[in-house]
Amino acid sequence: MAKKQSTIQLLMFGMALGESMTQLSNSQQEDLLNNPVDFSGELNWGAQTSQSLTTIASLSRGYQLTDVMNHLQNWYRRRHFAPENTRQRIDSITKKAIDNYAKNRDTLASGILEDVADSENILVRMLPVALYLHHEYGISFINDEAAMLTLHRIAGLTHNDEGALVSVGMLSLIMSQILEGHLMRDAVENGLAFGFEYYSRHKVFESELVAFEELNLPDFANIPISHINLDGRSASALEAIIWSLLNSNSYVEAMQNAFLHGHASSIIPTAVSAIAAVFYKDDLILQASKQLTSGKLIVSVTHQAERLGRFN
């Protein structure tokens, strides 16, 4: 890129762009991807990016579970970390968890345990946590129970279903492999292998692995897109994210793949854009980010993260 961006800023610019693009028409999406410099439409990110910014702002000062939840609550109650003059929707699981926390002030009792909490909505907010754990523990954080407990507890503040936690773990391990500089196919293969090995050793998670068997196929990248059934659950969204990335050779291709899954999920383009931004480091990211509403907020939060050294 013309100007070197930090990994955390690339992640958040990519995330905000992906989420903003879900609000555009198909023709506007193509215009932005093909000619970002001349794109004149508004790019307004939504709740996924804002929740991720709250997580970064909290973890920049070190890991305190209560502080992470307080930041989430401030986003919901006071619109902290949200662009001005935009409406942001909160998913029902996160809202219920925040309401639980407001009543009992107990971070370990706020998250939703029911099966409905196995939701794709947890995946994007946890991407910055993968960067945090990679910085704090290195690529081997899978072998550190304290690191994995941190991962699961931050996710479990809202989505505390075992299936959701496994999806978060799988995606975080893939992200860590990408940060180590591996090719996408190797990053996915290694991350999934580590994930299956780890979660199969823990009985509380072992039964959840059946939902991820498709990902374990050696030719998963070659399955028809119609075989991925988006049902709102975390595992199916993870399949769509990984399929989109594996079948790309550029940021633009990754995003075009993400939009092939239709409008059933805004999570997929948001997550794909964030990960592809880190992997491909395309100049398009910096060019298009200039069109983001309140882009200075992203710069401010990520600069603080860089300055305090928790994500570098």
C-alpha beads as a LAMMPS data file, in Angstrom:
LAMMPS data file: protein, C-alpha beads

312 atoms
311 bonds

1 atom types
1 bond types

-500.0 500.0 xlo xhi
-500.0 500.0 ylo yhi
-500.0 500.0 zlo zhi

Masses

1 110.0

Atoms # bond

1 1 1 0.000 0.000 0.000
2 1 1 1.166 3.567 -0.642
3 1 1 1.067 4.266 3.071
4 1 1 1.851 1.393 5.411
5 1 1 -1.148 0.618 7.578
6 1 1 -1.050 -1.269 10.854
7 1 1 -2.727 -4.663 10.900
8 1 1 -5.411 -3.527 13.339
9 1 1 -6.249 -0.527 11.153
10 1 1 -6.377 -2.691 8.022
11 1 1 -8.710 -5.075 9.824
12 1 1 -11.065 -2.298 10.895
13 1 1 -11.035 -0.405 7.601
14 1 1 -11.800 -3.692 5.849
15 1 1 -14.544 -4.525 8.313
16 1 1 -16.184 -1.101 8.016
17 1 1 -16.016 -1.240 4.212
18 1 1 -17.514 -4.721 4.087
19 1 1 -20.364 -3.821 6.406
20 1 1 -20.984 -0.570 4.532
21 1 1 -21.127 -2.421 1.213
22 1 1 -23.954 -4.622 2.484
23 1 1 -26.109 -1.480 2.426
24 1 1 -25.307 -0.688 -1.220
25 1 1 -26.993 -1.904 -4.396
26 1 1 -25.213 -4.511 -6.512
27 1 1 -24.160 -1.864 -9.025
28 1 1 -22.812 0.394 -6.270
29 1 1 -20.826 -2.504 -4.832
30 1 1 -19.214 -3.117 -8.216
31 1 1 -18.512 0.605 -8.678
32 1 1 -16.745 0.773 -5.333
33 1 1 -14.686 -2.360 -5.944
34 1 1 -13.712 -1.344 -9.478
35 1 1 -13.052 2.365 -8.943
36 1 1 -12.913 3.374 -5.258
37 1 1 -11.282 6.740 -5.954
38 1 1 -14.286 8.013 -7.914
39 1 1 -16.967 6.394 -5.750
40 1 1 -19.328 9.084 -4.476
41 1 1 -21.819 7.139 -2.359
42 1 1 -21.968 7.205 1.439
43 1 1 -20.338 4.369 3.335
44 1 1 -21.968 3.932 6.736
45 1 1 -20.838 1.015 8.830
46 1 1 -23.133 -0.664 11.322
47 1 1 -23.256 -2.530 14.603
48 1 1 -20.642 -5.187 13.833
49 1 1 -17.906 -2.622 13.238
50 1 1 -18.976 -0.527 16.219
51 1 1 -18.968 -3.524 18.552
52 1 1 -15.506 -4.441 17.296
53 1 1 -14.280 -0.911 18.003
54 1 1 -15.608 -1.170 21.566
55 1 1 -13.654 -4.400 22.001
56 1 1 -10.444 -2.839 20.680
57 1 1 -10.851 0.237 22.882
58 1 1 -11.192 -1.984 25.933
59 1 1 -8.434 -4.521 25.159
60 1 1 -6.024 -1.716 24.268
61 1 1 -5.818 -1.098 28.012
62 1 1 -5.444 -4.769 28.875
63 1 1 -7.854 -7.624 29.421
64 1 1 -10.614 -6.882 31.896
65 1 1 -13.858 -8.724 31.225
66 1 1 -15.987 -6.151 33.022
67 1 1 -14.444 -3.357 30.974
68 1 1 -15.228 -5.149 27.697
69 1 1 -18.862 -5.451 28.746
70 1 1 -19.006 -1.837 29.922
71 1 1 -17.758 -0.702 26.517
72 1 1 -20.420 -2.788 24.789
73 1 1 -23.040 -1.330 27.080
74 1 1 -21.868 2.210 26.332
75 1 1 -22.200 1.519 22.625
76 1 1 -25.758 0.303 23.055
77 1 1 -26.930 2.866 25.621
78 1 1 -24.950 5.947 24.585
79 1 1 -23.948 5.306 20.945
80 1 1 -20.235 5.330 21.738
81 1 1 -18.162 4.145 18.745
82 1 1 -21.070 4.595 16.313
83 1 1 -20.997 6.974 13.324
84 1 1 -23.024 10.133 13.756
85 1 1 -26.542 10.236 12.326
86 1 1 -26.726 6.508 11.653
87 1 1 -29.052 3.867 13.068
88 1 1 -27.487 0.682 14.357
89 1 1 -29.410 -2.494 14.995
90 1 1 -28.551 -4.792 17.845
91 1 1 -29.146 -8.518 17.475
92 1 1 -31.492 -10.073 20.011
93 1 1 -28.811 -12.198 21.721
94 1 1 -26.450 -9.273 22.332
95 1 1 -29.340 -7.122 23.569
96 1 1 -30.488 -9.786 25.995
97 1 1 -26.928 -10.234 27.289
98 1 1 -26.469 -6.487 27.802
99 1 1 -29.812 -6.350 29.613
100 1 1 -28.737 -9.277 31.809
101 1 1 -25.526 -7.479 32.676
102 1 1 -27.374 -4.255 33.480
103 1 1 -29.475 -6.190 36.009
104 1 1 -26.881 -8.398 37.709
105 1 1 -23.489 -6.790 36.855
106 1 1 -22.081 -10.296 36.531
107 1 1 -20.019 -10.888 33.378
108 1 1 -20.058 -14.655 33.873
109 1 1 -23.866 -14.713 33.943
110 1 1 -24.670 -12.245 31.193
111 1 1 -24.114 -14.457 28.146
112 1 1 -26.911 -16.492 26.589
113 1 1 -26.495 -20.249 26.975
114 1 1 -29.463 -21.431 24.912
115 1 1 -29.076 -22.982 21.464
116 1 1 -30.326 -19.764 19.857
117 1 1 -27.010 -18.166 20.889
118 1 1 -25.186 -20.328 18.339
119 1 1 -25.414 -17.320 16.064
120 1 1 -23.283 -15.900 13.266
121 1 1 -23.484 -12.473 14.931
122 1 1 -20.593 -13.295 17.265
123 1 1 -17.993 -13.882 14.536
124 1 1 -17.093 -10.337 13.476
125 1 1 -16.735 -8.818 16.961
126 1 1 -14.177 -11.469 17.824
127 1 1 -11.778 -10.811 14.935
128 1 1 -9.864 -8.092 16.854
129 1 1 -9.606 -10.506 19.793
130 1 1 -7.709 -12.916 17.523
131 1 1 -5.176 -10.146 16.838
132 1 1 -4.941 -9.389 20.560
133 1 1 -4.305 -13.036 21.490
134 1 1 -1.771 -13.479 18.690
135 1 1 0.143 -10.468 20.010
136 1 1 -0.074 -11.532 23.655
137 1 1 0.580 -15.273 23.242
138 1 1 1.889 -15.802 19.713
139 1 1 0.748 -18.341 17.162
140 1 1 0.708 -21.053 19.827
141 1 1 -2.086 -19.474 21.873
142 1 1 -4.073 -22.654 21.103
143 1 1 -1.744 -24.410 23.575
144 1 1 -2.363 -21.909 26.351
145 1 1 -5.547 -22.549 28.331
146 1 1 -5.504 -18.999 29.712
147 1 1 -5.543 -17.626 26.163
148 1 1 -8.388 -19.896 25.081
149 1 1 -10.328 -19.040 28.231
150 1 1 -9.905 -15.349 27.385
151 1 1 -11.225 -15.998 23.879
152 1 1 -14.223 -17.969 25.102
153 1 1 -15.072 -15.581 27.914
154 1 1 -15.059 -12.492 25.685
155 1 1 -17.323 -14.271 23.187
156 1 1 -19.376 -15.700 26.038
157 1 1 -20.225 -12.263 27.353
158 1 1 -23.043 -12.391 24.810
159 1 1 -23.031 -15.700 22.873
160 1 1 -22.173 -18.432 25.367
161 1 1 -23.354 -21.441 23.374
162 1 1 -20.667 -24.080 22.791
163 1 1 -21.207 -24.130 19.015
164 1 1 -20.638 -20.387 18.786
165 1 1 -17.487 -20.676 20.889
166 1 1 -16.075 -23.388 18.602
167 1 1 -16.745 -21.223 15.527
168 1 1 -14.995 -18.298 17.188
169 1 1 -12.039 -20.517 18.035
170 1 1 -11.736 -21.906 14.512
171 1 1 -11.847 -18.459 12.903
172 1 1 -9.381 -17.027 15.430
173 1 1 -6.888 -19.808 14.759
174 1 1 -7.145 -19.235 11.011
175 1 1 -6.614 -15.516 11.605
176 1 1 -3.520 -16.241 13.675
177 1 1 -2.090 -18.338 10.844
178 1 1 -2.704 -15.468 8.416
179 1 1 -0.873 -13.110 10.761
180 1 1 2.095 -15.488 10.619
181 1 1 2.264 -14.941 6.865
182 1 1 0.910 -18.280 5.654
183 1 1 -0.834 -18.627 2.315
184 1 1 -4.614 -18.611 2.638
185 1 1 -5.036 -22.316 1.922
186 1 1 -2.341 -23.227 4.455
187 1 1 -3.732 -20.793 7.032
188 1 1 -7.190 -22.354 6.752
189 1 1 -5.880 -25.923 6.785
190 1 1 -3.593 -25.332 9.781
191 1 1 -6.125 -23.287 11.732
192 1 1 -8.865 -25.877 11.309
193 1 1 -6.498 -28.733 12.178
194 1 1 -5.483 -27.014 15.411
195 1 1 -9.122 -26.252 16.166
196 1 1 -10.366 -29.795 15.628
197 1 1 -7.524 -31.172 17.731
198 1 1 -8.168 -28.725 20.587
199 1 1 -11.953 -28.974 20.744
200 1 1 -11.969 -32.777 20.392
201 1 1 -9.932 -32.915 23.620
202 1 1 -12.581 -31.002 25.584
203 1 1 -15.762 -32.970 26.212
204 1 1 -17.917 -29.866 26.574
205 1 1 -17.141 -28.994 22.938
206 1 1 -16.629 -32.445 21.390
207 1 1 -20.245 -32.980 20.311
208 1 1 -20.298 -29.621 18.481
209 1 1 -17.674 -30.689 15.942
210 1 1 -20.204 -32.525 13.774
211 1 1 -21.405 -29.118 12.541
212 1 1 -17.924 -28.439 11.146
213 1 1 -17.349 -31.734 9.307
214 1 1 -17.852 -30.155 5.876
215 1 1 -14.931 -27.818 6.568
216 1 1 -12.745 -30.828 7.274
217 1 1 -13.103 -32.162 3.721
218 1 1 -9.872 -31.893 1.677
219 1 1 -11.755 -30.438 -1.301
220 1 1 -14.012 -28.053 0.631
221 1 1 -13.006 -25.117 -1.582
222 1 1 -14.424 -26.951 -4.587
223 1 1 -17.920 -27.630 -3.252
224 1 1 -20.732 -25.794 -5.079
225 1 1 -21.819 -22.630 -3.333
226 1 1 -25.355 -24.039 -3.239
227 1 1 -24.149 -26.665 -0.746
228 1 1 -23.610 -23.951 1.883
229 1 1 -26.938 -23.531 3.639
230 1 1 -27.002 -20.257 5.547
231 1 1 -29.266 -20.796 8.531
232 1 1 -28.051 -18.046 10.854
233 1 1 -25.837 -20.397 12.814
234 1 1 -22.160 -19.710 13.316
235 1 1 -20.888 -22.874 11.586
236 1 1 -22.697 -22.219 8.290
237 1 1 -21.526 -18.598 8.249
238 1 1 -17.981 -19.806 8.920
239 1 1 -18.256 -22.126 5.912
240 1 1 -19.332 -19.229 3.678
241 1 1 -16.526 -16.992 4.950
242 1 1 -13.847 -19.621 4.407
243 1 1 -15.230 -20.637 0.976
244 1 1 -15.158 -16.995 -0.152
245 1 1 -11.553 -16.563 0.950
246 1 1 -10.253 -19.857 -0.421
247 1 1 -11.687 -19.144 -3.869
248 1 1 -10.063 -15.733 -4.201
249 1 1 -6.778 -14.365 -5.455
250 1 1 -7.451 -10.750 -4.543
251 1 1 -9.474 -8.578 -2.181
252 1 1 -11.958 -7.820 -4.970
253 1 1 -12.461 -11.513 -5.763
254 1 1 -12.973 -12.310 -2.081
255 1 1 -15.696 -9.667 -1.852
256 1 1 -17.371 -10.781 -5.074
257 1 1 -17.453 -14.303 -3.624
258 1 1 -18.907 -13.023 -0.364
259 1 1 -21.782 -11.356 -2.186
260 1 1 -22.534 -14.549 -4.116
261 1 1 -24.099 -15.877 -0.911
262 1 1 -26.928 -13.367 -1.347
263 1 1 -28.500 -11.078 1.204
264 1 1 -29.213 -13.748 3.795
265 1 1 -26.318 -12.529 5.919
266 1 1 -24.469 -9.230 6.259
267 1 1 -21.953 -11.003 8.492
268 1 1 -20.242 -12.823 5.626
269 1 1 -19.190 -9.773 3.551
270 1 1 -18.193 -7.930 6.733
271 1 1 -15.957 -10.744 7.994
272 1 1 -14.558 -11.570 4.546
273 1 1 -13.672 -7.917 3.933
274 1 1 -11.897 -7.629 7.294
275 1 1 -9.834 -10.796 6.813
276 1 1 -9.102 -10.158 3.122
277 1 1 -7.962 -6.616 3.952
278 1 1 -5.329 -8.038 6.315
279 1 1 -4.326 -10.809 3.916
280 1 1 -4.142 -8.903 0.609
281 1 1 -3.227 -5.404 1.897
282 1 1 -4.807 -3.960 -1.247
283 1 1 -4.460 -0.224 -1.959
284 1 1 -8.210 -0.265 -2.545
285 1 1 -8.752 -0.485 1.223
286 1 1 -7.036 2.811 1.944
287 1 1 -8.633 4.500 -1.063
288 1 1 -12.171 3.376 -0.240
289 1 1 -11.767 4.048 3.491
290 1 1 -11.665 7.784 2.704
291 1 1 -15.374 7.514 1.863
292 1 1 -16.312 6.091 5.269
293 1 1 -18.609 8.189 7.419
294 1 1 -16.785 8.937 10.678
295 1 1 -13.666 7.202 9.405
296 1 1 -11.675 9.352 11.820
297 1 1 -13.246 7.370 14.664
298 1 1 -11.666 4.184 13.342
299 1 1 -8.323 5.955 12.985
300 1 1 -8.552 7.273 16.551
301 1 1 -9.365 3.910 18.133
302 1 1 -6.779 1.967 16.122
303 1 1 -4.064 4.569 16.727
304 1 1 -4.666 4.234 20.454
305 1 1 -4.382 0.453 20.102
306 1 1 -1.064 0.866 18.278
307 1 1 0.244 3.375 20.800
308 1 1 -0.556 1.120 23.771
309 1 1 0.985 -1.869 21.998
310 1 1 -1.683 -4.514 22.527
311 1 1 -2.243 -5.376 18.887
312 1 1 1.143 -4.645 17.248

Bonds

1 1 1 2
2 1 2 3
3 1 3 4
4 1 4 5
5 1 5 6
6 1 6 7
7 1 7 8
8 1 8 9
9 1 9 10
10 1 10 11
11 1 11 12
12 1 12 13
13 1 13 14
14 1 14 15
15 1 15 16
16 1 16 17
17 1 17 18
18 1 18 19
19 1 19 20
20 1 20 21
21 1 21 22
22 1 22 23
23 1 23 24
24 1 24 25
25 1 25 26
26 1 26 27
27 1 27 28
28 1 28 29
29 1 29 30
30 1 30 31
31 1 31 32
32 1 32 33
33 1 33 34
34 1 34 35
35 1 35 36
36 1 36 37
37 1 37 38
38 1 38 39
39 1 39 40
40 1 40 41
41 1 41 42
42 1 42 43
43 1 43 44
44 1 44 45
45 1 45 46
46 1 46 47
47 1 47 48
48 1 48 49
49 1 49 50
50 1 50 51
51 1 51 52
52 1 52 53
53 1 53 54
54 1 54 55
55 1 55 56
56 1 56 57
57 1 57 58
58 1 58 59
59 1 59 60
60 1 60 61
61 1 61 62
62 1 62 63
63 1 63 64
64 1 64 65
65 1 65 66
66 1 66 67
67 1 67 68
68 1 68 69
69 1 69 70
70 1 70 71
71 1 71 72
72 1 72 73
73 1 73 74
74 1 74 75
75 1 75 76
76 1 76 77
77 1 77 78
78 1 78 79
79 1 79 80
80 1 80 81
81 1 81 82
82 1 82 83
83 1 83 84
84 1 84 85
85 1 85 86
86 1 86 87
87 1 87 88
88 1 88 89
89 1 89 90
90 1 90 91
91 1 91 92
92 1 92 93
93 1 93 94
94 1 94 95
95 1 95 96
96 1 96 97
97 1 97 98
98 1 98 99
99 1 99 100
100 1 100 101
101 1 101 102
102 1 102 103
103 1 103 104
104 1 104 105
105 1 105 106
106 1 106 107
107 1 107 108
108 1 108 109
109 1 109 110
110 1 110 111
111 1 111 112
112 1 112 113
113 1 113 114
114 1 114 115
115 1 115 116
116 1 116 117
117 1 117 118
118 1 118 119
119 1 119 120
120 1 120 121
121 1 121 122
122 1 122 123
123 1 123 124
124 1 124 125
125 1 125 126
126 1 126 127
127 1 127 128
128 1 128 129
129 1 129 130
130 1 130 131
131 1 131 132
132 1 132 133
133 1 133 134
134 1 134 135
135 1 135 136
136 1 136 137
137 1 137 138
138 1 138 139
139 1 139 140
140 1 140 141
141 1 141 142
142 1 142 143
143 1 143 144
144 1 144 145
145 1 145 146
146 1 146 147
147 1 147 148
148 1 148 149
149 1 149 150
150 1 150 151
151 1 151 152
152 1 152 153
153 1 153 154
154 1 154 155
155 1 155 156
156 1 156 157
157 1 157 158
158 1 158 159
159 1 159 160
160 1 160 161
161 1 161 162
162 1 162 163
163 1 163 164
164 1 164 165
165 1 165 166
166 1 166 167
167 1 167 168
168 1 168 169
169 1 169 170
170 1 170 171
171 1 171 172
172 1 172 173
173 1 173 174
174 1 174 175
175 1 175 176
176 1 176 177
177 1 177 178
178 1 178 179
179 1 179 180
180 1 180 181
181 1 181 182
182 1 182 183
183 1 183 184
184 1 184 185
185 1 185 186
186 1 186 187
187 1 187 188
188 1 188 189
189 1 189 190
190 1 190 191
191 1 191 192
192 1 192 193
193 1 193 194
194 1 194 195
195 1 195 196
196 1 196 197
197 1 197 198
198 1 198 199
199 1 199 200
200 1 200 201
201 1 201 202
202 1 202 203
203 1 203 204
204 1 204 205
205 1 205 206
206 1 206 207
207 1 207 208
208 1 208 209
209 1 209 210
210 1 210 211
211 1 211 212
212 1 212 213
213 1 213 214
214 1 214 215
215 1 215 216
216 1 216 217
217 1 217 218
218 1 218 219
219 1 219 220
220 1 220 221
221 1 221 222
222 1 222 223
223 1 223 224
224 1 224 225
225 1 225 226
226 1 226 227
227 1 227 228
228 1 228 229
229 1 229 230
230 1 230 231
231 1 231 232
232 1 232 233
233 1 233 234
234 1 234 235
235 1 235 236
236 1 236 237
237 1 237 238
238 1 238 239
239 1 239 240
240 1 240 241
241 1 241 242
242 1 242 243
243 1 243 244
244 1 244 245
245 1 245 246
246 1 246 247
247 1 247 248
248 1 248 249
249 1 249 250
250 1 250 251
251 1 251 252
252 1 252 253
253 1 253 254
254 1 254 255
255 1 255 256
256 1 256 257
257 1 257 258
258 1 258 259
259 1 259 260
260 1 260 261
261 1 261 262
262 1 262 263
263 1 263 264
264 1 264 265
265 1 265 266
266 1 266 267
267 1 267 268
268 1 268 269
269 1 269 270
270 1 270 271
271 1 271 272
272 1 272 273
273 1 273 274
274 1 274 275
275 1 275 276
276 1 276 277
277 1 277 278
278 1 278 279
279 1 279 280
280 1 280 281
281 1 281 282
282 1 282 283
283 1 283 284
284 1 284 285
285 1 285 286
286 1 286 287
287 1 287 288
288 1 288 289
289 1 289 290
290 1 290 291
291 1 291 292
292 1 292 293
293 1 293 294
294 1 294 295
295 1 295 296
296 1 296 297
297 1 297 298
298 1 298 299
299 1 299 300
300 1 300 301
301 1 301 302
302 1 302 303
303 1 303 304
304 1 304 305
305 1 305 306
306 1 306 307
307 1 307 308
308 1 308 309
309 1 309 310
310 1 310 311
311 1 311 312
